[in-house]
Amino acid sequence: MEKECILGIDVGTSSCKTILLDKSGETVASSTREYPIFVPKAGWTEQNPEDWWKAVKESIKEIVERSGERKSIKAIGLTGQMHGLVALDKEGNILRPCILWNDQRCAPQCEEIYEKVGGKEKLLSYINNSMLPGYTAGKILWVKENEPRIYEKIAKVLVPKDYIRYRLTGEYATEVSDASGTGLFNVEERKWSDRLLEILEIPKEWMPECYESSEISGTVLDSITEELGLPSKLPVAGGGGDAVIQAVGAGIVSEEVALSVIGTSGVISVSLPHYYKNPEGKLQFFCNVMPDKWIAFGCTLNGGSALRWFRDTLGGLEVELSKNLNESAYDILTMEAKKSPPGSNGLVFLPYLAGERCPYTDPDAKGVFVGLGLNSKKCDIIRSVYEGVAFNLRDVLECVNQIGIFPEEIRASGGGAKSTFWRQIQADVFNKEVTTVRYSEEGAALAAAIVAGVGAGIWSRVEEATFLFPVETRTKPNPKNVEIYDKVFSVYRKIYPQLKSIFNELSSFPG
């Protein structure tokens, strides 16, 4: 029987990861290429789309040459960082660097959008989402107001993975999950919001054609096929935005299991069997990569980055020890944190080091340690960071509960899922079993390959491929710890509302 493989390409924020997946679920080969992020001003983040394209080409070439599986490749699936603005002229040339998802410059434009549409409730009626500073819509208006000469030349607007699609196929196309994250998409009807585009005076012809995620959006150009050593007329599926498709990469295909991701940021997401209203717009409510399904998720801007901040700022000793002992500094921090009991001896950490998105949309929110005393030890401070991130994710999960969804299991993914210590804290904070599955580290790239496999007919639907995700670890909550964490969480939830006005005042300070 002929071998069947799929390429999954993830255009991430710091690197491109490409994997070659076969029908049995084995990763035949993988390749990663890094590229730079540019910070022209505080709060601004940009990248050069050509850097993505170079990384994608290099990773594909490496995989094709190393695996020797050129003839068995049946399709390409795409995923990547969401919300970024790639502005192209009528010849398809890049007009300016891509403004990324975590760029904060567009907050004033988001407020303008609320005013133009007549308030948040009216906007929710168009797109079922709040207008977050990360979304593409605010970026387009920022360019209009600040770079009018560039704005006048725009002919097409793409998000990052769809620029790679354009370079591979020559097609201006996207799919429903990434389109949902532009802030210009009617999520209920799975199409561009004509009314919102009209109100914001954004030409609809700028928007790419929109497909379902497993639909084939085009085939690889002959010139690219020859350059990269790919099979002729290789189909490219719609794919999906990383925050949506990574749920598939963890086997999240029903509302019974929620995904908890601790990467740089943190995400709680759950697959929904039908459309729901999004009360107060707290969650992000997007089309799923599975047809006729949706996904609700909350993204906190502060996940593993909080622990990294501690390591880089206050963990100098642990970093030096890691060099001498040839161990990870994070492992040493974990060993230290274990010396502190659940609840960190009364110390609570609010992890809003990079502002916040969910459950509070507030770029001025700050990180805070509450409860420091002369009896506080370094182990308490370290443990409180682990716990604070978990409390933040529970706060997001309770937003999911508000729409009537109560998952029975939490599936952990991202770098934080590798830590048995952090998984136990999550299980105790959520009071739910926390599981991990095979290949969860492949994440979005794996899911992109699966979605493309559906488009190529290897699987009939995404749910059919769940055999690829057997559970590898199970972590059950400790009832004593659950009781402690419930009490601490009740204190945690009071901190932000009490300090919000102070955070706003602090935001005017230099630095």
BAVO-970078 format. One line per 3 residues: number of its first residue (from 1); their letters; for each residue x, y negated, z negated of C-alpha. Coordinates in Angstrom, 3 decimals. Example, Ala and Ser with C-alpha at 12.3 -4.5 7.8 and 13.67 -1.06 7.14 Angstrom:
1> as> 12.300:4.500:-7.800  13.670:1.060:-7.140;
# end
This chain:
1> mek> 0.000:0.000:0.000  1.306:-3.434:0.947  2.440:-5.524:-2.005;
4> eci> 0.440:-8.711:-2.594  1.966:-11.713:-4.354  0.944:-15.311:-5.010;
7> lgi> 3.042:-18.410:-5.627  1.920:-20.590:-8.539  3.405:-24.101:-8.665;
10> dvg> 3.125:-26.348:-11.730  4.183:-29.973:-11.198  4.709:-30.826:-14.857;
13> tss> 5.749:-34.059:-16.513  9.363:-33.073:-17.114  9.852:-30.266:-14.604;
16> ckt> 8.380:-28.160:-11.829  7.841:-24.486:-12.632  7.166:-22.030:-9.825;
19> ill> 6.344:-18.351:-10.351  5.703:-15.445:-8.029  2.950:-13.214:-9.431;
22> dks> 1.995:-9.798:-8.080  -1.460:-8.221:-8.152  -0.664:-6.154:-11.251;
25> get> 0.132:-9.292:-13.224  3.927:-8.960:-13.216  5.987:-12.115:-12.751;
28> vas> 8.277:-11.110:-9.902  10.396:-14.270:-10.110  10.306:-17.771:-11.539;
31> str> 12.227:-20.986:-11.096  12.277:-24.331:-12.884  13.617:-27.685:-11.705;
34> eyp> 13.739:-30.813:-13.850  13.333:-34.439:-12.756  13.525:-37.821:-14.485;
37> ifv> 10.851:-40.001:-16.074  11.289:-43.772:-15.774  10.188:-46.223:-18.479;
40> pka> 10.240:-49.728:-16.905  8.645:-51.237:-20.031  7.524:-50.040:-23.445;
43> gwt> 4.359:-47.968:-22.973  4.932:-47.517:-19.226  5.906:-44.178:-17.657;
46> eqn> 6.539:-43.521:-13.978  8.016:-40.903:-11.654  9.064:-40.735:-8.034;
49> ped> 6.821:-38.256:-6.178  9.745:-37.425:-3.899  11.502:-35.970:-6.951;
52> wwk> 8.568:-33.542:-7.366  8.699:-32.555:-3.717  12.440:-31.908:-3.848;
55> avk> 11.975:-29.779:-6.987  9.111:-27.796:-5.429  11.102:-27.044:-2.289;
58> esi> 14.177:-25.955:-4.228  12.169:-23.693:-6.539  10.276:-22.037:-3.663;
61> kei> 13.495:-21.432:-1.735  15.124:-19.860:-4.780  12.184:-17.544:-5.429;
64> ver> 11.849:-16.428:-1.807  15.584:-15.725:-1.516  15.948:-14.058:-4.938;
67> sge> 12.798:-11.916:-4.807  13.003:-10.785:-1.198  9.184:-10.853:-1.174;
70> rks> 8.628:-13.300:1.667  6.225:-11.064:3.619  4.146:-10.157:0.545;
73> ika> 3.245:-13.781:-0.355  -0.466:-14.241:0.407  -1.300:-17.706:-0.971;
76> igl> -0.088:-20.725:-2.928  -1.836:-22.136:-5.995  -1.164:-25.635:-7.295;
79> tgq> -1.429:-27.248:-10.691  0.230:-30.149:-12.451  0.039:-33.133:-14.723;
82> mhg> -3.314:-34.868:-14.391  -4.474:-38.477:-13.940  -1.327:-39.886:-12.279;
85> lva> -1.735:-42.415:-9.457  0.037:-41.638:-6.191  -0.828:-44.477:-3.803;
88> ldk> -0.181:-43.839:-0.102  -0.437:-46.056:2.967  -2.129:-45.051:6.233;
91> egn> 1.025:-43.231:7.380  1.184:-41.240:4.145  4.137:-43.158:2.756;
94> ilr> 4.476:-43.703:-1.001  3.719:-47.319:-1.887  5.054:-47.355:-5.459;
97> pci> 6.217:-44.928:-8.169  3.499:-42.753:-9.664  1.952:-44.158:-12.853;
100> lwn> 1.743:-41.157:-15.195  -0.966:-39.742:-17.455  0.673:-41.010:-20.655;
103> dqr> 1.170:-44.571:-19.385  -0.645:-47.041:-21.650  -0.659:-50.189:-19.484;
106> cap> -4.244:-49.769:-18.249  -6.113:-50.273:-21.541  -7.356:-53.782:-20.497;
109> qce> -8.613:-52.399:-17.181  -10.536:-49.671:-19.024  -12.331:-52.346:-21.020;
112> eiy> -13.100:-54.172:-17.751  -14.650:-50.984:-16.379  -16.980:-50.721:-19.382;
115> ekv> -18.042:-54.330:-18.809  -18.607:-53.849:-15.077  -20.793:-50.748:-15.498;
118> ggk> -22.757:-52.093:-18.459  -21.216:-50.258:-21.425  -20.082:-46.791:-22.468;
121> ekl> -23.529:-45.164:-22.304  -23.936:-46.274:-18.698  -20.493:-44.969:-17.808;
124> lsy> -21.308:-41.626:-19.454  -24.372:-41.391:-17.227  -22.080:-41.625:-14.174;
127> inn> -19.144:-39.394:-15.158  -19.970:-37.878:-18.617  -16.607:-39.164:-19.881;
130> sml> -15.220:-42.215:-21.601  -12.698:-44.278:-19.631  -9.330:-43.408:-21.131;
133> pgy> -6.164:-45.435:-20.440  -4.577:-42.338:-18.936  -7.217:-41.913:-16.219;
136> tag> -6.563:-42.833:-12.600  -9.366:-45.407:-12.301  -7.731:-47.891:-14.669;
139> kil> -4.415:-47.486:-12.848  -6.035:-48.397:-9.517  -7.480:-51.579:-11.008;
142> wvk> -4.131:-52.404:-12.636  -2.444:-52.256:-9.221  -5.218:-54.428:-7.766;
145> ene> -4.690:-57.092:-10.428  -0.910:-56.938:-10.745  0.388:-55.748:-7.380;
148> pri> -2.120:-57.080:-4.819  0.236:-56.681:-1.863  0.581:-52.982:-2.603;
151> yek> -3.155:-52.641:-3.233  -3.920:-54.057:0.226  -1.868:-51.286:1.852;
154> iak> -3.507:-48.353:0.039  -5.200:-45.826:2.335  -5.287:-42.742:0.076;
157> vlv> -5.136:-42.065:-3.657  -3.855:-38.707:-4.879  -2.953:-37.147:-8.221;
160> pkd> 0.470:-35.443:-8.584  -0.254:-31.846:-7.536  -2.257:-33.096:-4.553;
163> yir> 0.739:-35.028:-3.258  2.528:-31.677:-3.105  -0.495:-30.251:-1.252;
166> yrl> -0.214:-33.124:1.231  3.475:-32.438:1.820  2.853:-28.701:2.205;
169> tge> -0.243:-28.849:4.416  -0.667:-32.406:5.705  -4.143:-32.442:4.116;
172> yat> -5.505:-35.157:1.806  -7.414:-32.961:-0.603  -8.079:-32.296:-4.267;
175> evs> -10.342:-30.006:-6.305  -13.027:-30.481:-8.908  -10.987:-30.149:-12.124;
178> das> -8.312:-32.733:-11.258  -10.918:-35.005:-9.663  -12.797:-34.916:-12.993;
181> gtg> -9.771:-36.526:-14.634  -9.690:-39.572:-12.378  -12.607:-41.264:-14.164;
184> lfn> -14.336:-41.603:-10.775  -16.030:-38.204:-10.504  -19.629:-37.123:-11.088;
187> vee> -18.859:-34.073:-13.234  -22.453:-32.817:-13.310  -22.864:-32.812:-9.510;
190> rkw> -19.196:-31.948:-8.822  -18.625:-34.791:-6.376  -17.225:-38.346:-6.289;
193> sdr> -19.421:-40.897:-8.045  -20.513:-43.109:-5.169  -22.177:-45.568:-7.525;
196> lle> -19.142:-46.014:-9.758  -16.808:-46.415:-6.775  -19.174:-49.076:-5.444;
199> ile> -19.280:-50.966:-8.760  -15.492:-50.932:-9.064  -15.064:-51.834:-5.382;
202> ipk> -12.810:-48.852:-4.734  -13.263:-47.628:-1.140  -14.601:-44.077:-1.068;
205> ewm> -12.404:-43.295:1.935  -9.404:-43.565:-0.400  -10.621:-40.465:-2.216;
208> pec> -9.423:-37.102:-0.861  -11.811:-34.360:0.194  -12.822:-32.333:-2.855;
211> yes> -12.901:-28.514:-3.007  -13.781:-25.913:-5.615  -10.559:-24.721:-7.224;
214> sei> -10.337:-21.304:-5.549  -11.312:-22.593:-2.098  -8.617:-22.763:0.544;
217> sgt> -7.773:-26.413:1.225  -5.333:-25.911:4.100  -2.353:-23.906:5.334;
220> vld> 1.354:-24.633:5.088  2.691:-26.642:8.013  4.860:-24.735:10.494;
223> sit> 7.827:-27.044:9.845  7.623:-26.423:6.076  7.134:-22.671:6.605;
226> eel> 10.389:-22.546:8.541  12.280:-24.740:6.050  11.217:-22.774:2.956;
229> glp> 11.148:-19.263:4.424  7.426:-18.738:3.821  4.992:-16.589:5.845;
232> skl> 3.246:-18.323:8.717  -0.130:-20.000:8.076  0.101:-19.426:4.331;
235> pva> -3.137:-20.637:2.663  -3.047:-23.179:-0.166  -5.912:-23.029:-2.667;
238> ggg> -7.476:-26.002:-4.416  -5.797:-25.168:-7.737  -6.465:-27.145:-10.897;
241> gda> -5.309:-29.854:-13.275  -2.961:-28.456:-15.922  -5.119:-29.282:-18.956;
244> viq> -8.008:-27.366:-17.380  -6.304:-24.484:-15.628  -4.057:-23.592:-18.575;
247> avg> -7.175:-22.238:-20.287  -7.405:-19.602:-17.536  -3.710:-18.855:-18.098;
250> agi> -4.627:-17.842:-21.643  -7.686:-15.829:-20.631  -10.235:-18.422:-21.790;
253> vse> -13.238:-17.646:-19.598  -16.131:-17.887:-22.088  -17.282:-20.085:-24.970;
256> eva> -16.494:-17.381:-27.536  -12.750:-18.120:-27.518  -11.211:-21.593:-27.793;
259> lsv> -7.698:-22.452:-26.652  -5.328:-24.269:-29.005  -2.258:-25.638:-27.257;
262> igt> 0.652:-27.143:-29.157  3.061:-28.491:-26.590  4.280:-32.079:-26.493;
265> sgv> 0.644:-32.993:-27.065  -2.123:-30.838:-28.532  -5.296:-29.560:-26.874;
268> isv> -8.417:-27.724:-27.964  -10.499:-26.497:-25.047  -13.422:-24.150:-24.439;
271> slp> -15.037:-22.838:-21.275  -18.731:-23.674:-20.938  -21.353:-21.574:-19.130;
274> hyy> -23.340:-24.625:-18.025  -23.318:-28.417:-18.053  -23.569:-30.229:-21.400;
277> knp> -23.904:-33.881:-22.270  -20.826:-35.414:-23.938  -22.049:-37.228:-27.086;
280> egk> -20.215:-40.531:-27.643  -17.677:-39.494:-24.998  -15.285:-38.125:-27.625;
283> lqf> -14.335:-35.069:-25.576  -13.090:-34.812:-22.035  -15.745:-32.959:-20.076;
286> fcn> -14.508:-31.658:-16.723  -15.460:-29.189:-14.028  -13.855:-25.817:-14.671;
289> vmp> -11.726:-24.026:-12.100  -14.454:-21.370:-12.090  -17.444:-22.354:-9.913;
292> dkw> -20.622:-23.251:-11.802  -18.686:-23.564:-15.077  -17.405:-26.552:-16.978;
295> iaf> -14.816:-27.098:-19.685  -14.820:-29.318:-22.763  -11.564:-30.270:-24.378;
298> gct> -9.985:-32.815:-26.612  -6.404:-33.874:-26.087  -4.439:-35.296:-28.980;
301> lng> -1.292:-37.133:-27.950  0.608:-35.732:-30.912  1.441:-32.026:-31.037;
304> gsa> 4.912:-30.559:-30.997  6.226:-34.069:-30.411  5.593:-34.780:-34.107;
307> lrw> 7.933:-31.978:-35.169  10.464:-33.060:-32.551  10.288:-36.599:-33.929;
310> frd> 11.041:-35.254:-37.404  13.953:-33.187:-36.099  15.470:-36.101:-34.192;
313> tlg> 14.832:-38.746:-36.856  15.083:-37.011:-40.226  16.463:-33.571:-39.385;
316> gle> 20.124:-34.388:-38.861  21.226:-31.796:-41.416  19.138:-29.073:-39.774;
319> vel> 20.509:-29.980:-36.353  24.104:-29.694:-37.612  23.342:-26.409:-39.356;
322> skn> 21.834:-25.060:-36.147  25.103:-25.714:-34.339  27.145:-23.980:-37.010;
325> lne> 24.776:-21.029:-37.400  23.910:-20.763:-33.709  20.208:-20.916:-34.561;
328> say> 17.369:-23.165:-33.453  16.954:-26.318:-35.536  13.219:-25.600:-35.481;
331> dil> 13.793:-22.187:-37.082  15.763:-23.861:-39.858  13.017:-26.450:-40.350;
334> tme> 10.495:-23.618:-40.581  12.533:-21.818:-43.236  12.647:-25.047:-45.229;
337> akk> 8.901:-25.668:-44.797  8.117:-22.196:-46.150  9.513:-23.293:-49.541;
340> spp> 6.531:-25.644:-49.897  3.081:-24.214:-50.745  -0.036:-24.644:-48.569;
343> gsn> -1.125:-28.269:-48.974  2.509:-29.466:-49.218  2.195:-30.326:-52.919;
346> glv> -0.402:-33.002:-52.221  1.339:-34.607:-49.230  -0.762:-35.257:-46.096;
349> flp> 0.628:-36.283:-42.705  -1.394:-38.214:-40.124  0.428:-37.373:-36.864;
352> yla> -0.595:-40.316:-34.661  2.991:-41.202:-33.690  2.084:-41.969:-30.056;
355> ger> -1.317:-43.540:-30.630  -4.288:-41.236:-30.162  -6.844:-40.052:-27.623;
358> cpy> -9.070:-37.554:-29.476  -10.912:-37.686:-31.809  -10.107:-41.435:-31.789;
361> tdp> -9.200:-43.354:-28.649  -6.744:-45.781:-30.211  -3.340:-46.638:-28.709;
364> dak> -2.547:-48.581:-31.909  -2.923:-45.588:-34.272  0.224:-44.770:-36.266;
367> gvf> 1.787:-41.849:-38.090  1.469:-41.888:-41.887  2.599:-39.815:-44.871;
370> vgl> 0.043:-40.079:-47.682  0.809:-38.799:-51.165  4.582:-39.257:-51.404;
373> gln> 5.790:-39.177:-54.992  8.967:-38.707:-56.965  8.159:-35.006:-57.015;
376> skk> 7.983:-34.791:-53.189  10.710:-32.655:-51.676  11.978:-32.446:-48.132;
379> cdi> 10.313:-29.050:-47.739  6.950:-30.684:-48.562  7.502:-33.382:-45.947;
382> irs> 8.417:-30.826:-43.276  5.457:-28.567:-44.075  3.073:-31.534:-44.031;
385> vye> 4.092:-32.201:-40.408  3.131:-28.663:-39.384  -0.128:-28.981:-41.315;
388> gva> -0.932:-32.473:-40.004  -0.801:-31.275:-36.393  -3.112:-28.360:-37.295;
391> fnl> -5.543:-30.726:-39.085  -5.570:-32.916:-35.995  -6.530:-29.918:-33.846;
394> rdv> -9.268:-28.949:-36.307  -10.600:-32.494:-36.021  -10.840:-31.952:-32.257;
397> lec> -12.470:-28.538:-32.703  -15.184:-30.135:-34.820  -15.948:-32.431:-31.856;
400> vnq> -16.508:-29.247:-29.824  -18.811:-27.953:-32.588  -20.884:-31.138:-32.213;
403> igi> -22.033:-30.106:-28.726  -23.255:-26.774:-30.141  -20.258:-24.578:-29.291;
406> fpe> -18.753:-22.509:-32.127  -15.903:-20.285:-30.902  -15.239:-17.147:-32.911;
409> eir> -11.543:-16.888:-32.048  -8.680:-19.319:-31.426  -6.136:-18.406:-28.782;
412> asg> -2.805:-20.126:-29.325  -0.571:-21.262:-26.480  2.282:-23.666:-25.861;
415> gga> 5.564:-23.869:-27.738  3.788:-23.944:-31.103  2.306:-20.505:-30.437;
418> kst> 5.773:-18.946:-30.620  5.996:-19.780:-34.336  4.394:-17.146:-36.592;
421> fwr> 4.472:-19.761:-39.372  2.509:-22.317:-37.332  0.065:-19.651:-36.136;
424> qiq> -0.688:-18.746:-39.752  -1.246:-22.403:-40.637  -3.655:-22.693:-37.696;
427> adv> -5.539:-19.555:-38.750  -5.873:-20.896:-42.298  -6.840:-24.427:-41.222;
430> fnk> -9.402:-23.209:-38.644  -10.534:-20.266:-40.805  -10.529:-18.158:-37.657;
433> evt> -8.380:-15.395:-36.227  -5.612:-16.802:-34.049  -4.399:-14.644:-31.161;
436> tvr> -1.752:-14.879:-28.483  -1.734:-13.087:-25.151  0.811:-11.772:-22.722;
439> yse> 2.352:-14.335:-20.388  0.892:-17.297:-22.291  4.277:-19.015:-21.867;
442> ega> 3.731:-19.008:-18.086  0.600:-21.093:-18.695  -0.576:-23.274:-15.867;
445> ala> 1.642:-21.813:-13.139  0.268:-18.332:-13.831  -3.305:-19.626:-13.752;
448> aai> -2.671:-21.469:-10.484  -1.501:-18.201:-8.956  -4.624:-16.402:-10.210;
451> vag> -6.974:-19.050:-8.815  -5.171:-18.863:-5.464  -5.434:-15.073:-5.619;
454> vga> -9.192:-15.435:-5.818  -9.109:-17.720:-2.788  -7.022:-15.182:-0.890;
457> giw> -9.386:-12.325:-1.792  -6.987:-10.466:-4.110  -9.554:-10.825:-6.914;
460> srv> -13.247:-11.532:-6.397  -13.377:-14.077:-9.223  -11.175:-15.458:-11.986;
463> eea> -12.899:-13.411:-14.682  -11.852:-10.224:-12.873  -8.193:-11.032:-13.609;
466> tfl> -8.606:-11.107:-17.395  -6.872:-7.707:-17.594  -3.668:-9.719:-17.109;
469> fpv> -4.045:-11.195:-20.592  -3.913:-8.397:-23.209  -3.742:-9.677:-26.793;
472> etr> -0.220:-9.367:-28.191  -0.533:-10.875:-31.700  -3.374:-11.372:-34.169;
475> tkp> -3.153:-13.686:-37.172  -5.996:-13.560:-39.673  -6.772:-16.401:-42.100;
478> npk> -5.771:-16.082:-45.757  -8.908:-16.851:-47.837  -6.929:-18.592:-50.600;
481> nve> -5.182:-20.839:-48.089  -8.487:-21.544:-46.321  -9.913:-22.909:-49.562;
484> iyd> -6.888:-25.154:-50.111  -6.877:-26.452:-46.553  -10.593:-27.245:-46.587;
487> kvf> -9.955:-29.591:-49.513  -6.902:-31.192:-47.916  -8.714:-31.593:-44.590;
490> svy> -11.512:-33.533:-46.298  -8.847:-36.008:-47.450  -7.125:-35.996:-44.044;
493> rki> -10.333:-37.098:-42.288  -10.643:-40.165:-44.527  -7.180:-41.551:-43.741;
496> ypq> -7.634:-42.946:-40.219  -10.916:-44.828:-40.866  -9.352:-46.442:-43.936;
499> lks> -6.205:-47.538:-42.067  -7.565:-48.406:-38.607  -7.595:-52.178:-39.209;
502> ifn> -4.068:-52.024:-40.642  -2.857:-50.132:-37.558  -4.324:-52.880:-35.372;
505> els> -2.440:-55.519:-37.367  0.806:-53.565:-37.160  0.482:-53.310:-33.374;
508> sfp> 1.217:-57.035:-33.085  4.594:-56.619:-34.792  7.716:-56.500:-32.602;
511> g> 9.401:-53.152:-31.971;
# end
